[in-house]
């Protein structure tokens, strides 16, 4: 799992794994606010790509947060 946790995923996949809308994740990052009661994962890459809106996250960080969010909603 360690190698897998270092894989990079985009904002769309990160939002899917977290069970939130892309706009909700982007807003939490932009405003520096919590996402469902927890700090959002920090992007490894932000503002890349041809449009300057690409964000990449470490899969392990996203999965850790997804687990926390899931525990809160049990």
C-alpha positions in Angstrom: 0.0 0.0 0.0 2.9 2.4 0.7 3.8 2.7 -3.0 0.1 3.1 -3.9 -0.3 5.8 -1.3 2.3 7.9 -3.1 0.4 7.8 -6.4 -0.9 11.1 -7.6 -4.6 11.7 -8.4 -6.4 14.6 -9.9 -9.0 16.8 -8.2 -12.0 15.0 -9.8 -10.9 11.6 -8.5 -10.0 13.1 -5.1 -13.4 14.6 -4.8 -15.0 11.3 -5.8 -13.1 9.3 -3.2 -14.0 11.9 -0.5 -17.7 11.9 -1.5 -17.8 15.6 -2.2 -18.3 17.8 -5.2 -15.2 19.1 -7.0 -16.4 22.7 -6.3 -16.6 21.9 -2.5 -13.1 20.6 -2.4 -11.7 23.5 -4.4 -13.6 26.0 -2.2 -12.2 24.5 1.0 -8.7 24.7 -0.5 -9.2 28.3 -1.7 -10.6 29.6 1.5 -8.5 27.4 3.8 -11.5 26.0 5.5 -12.3 22.5 6.7 -13.9 19.9 4.4 -16.7 18.0 6.3 -15.0 18.9 9.6 -11.4 18.1 8.6 -8.6 20.0 6.9 -8.6 19.2 3.1 -5.7 17.3 1.6 -2.9 19.6 0.4 -2.3 19.5 -3.3 1.2 18.4 -4.4 0.7 20.4 -7.6 -1.6 23.3 -7.9 -2.1 25.6 -10.9 -0.5 23.5 -13.5 -1.8 22.4 -16.9 -2.8 24.5 -19.9 -5.6 26.2 -18.0 -3.7 26.7 -14.8 -6.3 24.8 -12.8 -4.8 21.3 -12.5 -4.4 20.0 -9.0 -2.8 16.7 -8.0 -3.1 15.0 -4.6 -1.2 12.2 -3.0 -3.6 9.2 -2.9 -2.7 8.3 0.6 -3.6 11.8 1.9 -7.0 11.6 0.2 -7.7 8.1 1.5 -6.8 9.1 5.1 -9.3 12.0 4.9 -11.9 9.8 3.3 -11.6 7.4 6.2 -12.0 10.2 8.7 -15.0 11.6 6.9 -16.5 8.1 6.7 -16.0 7.5 10.5 -17.9 10.8 11.2 -20.9 9.6 9.2 -21.4 6.2 10.7 
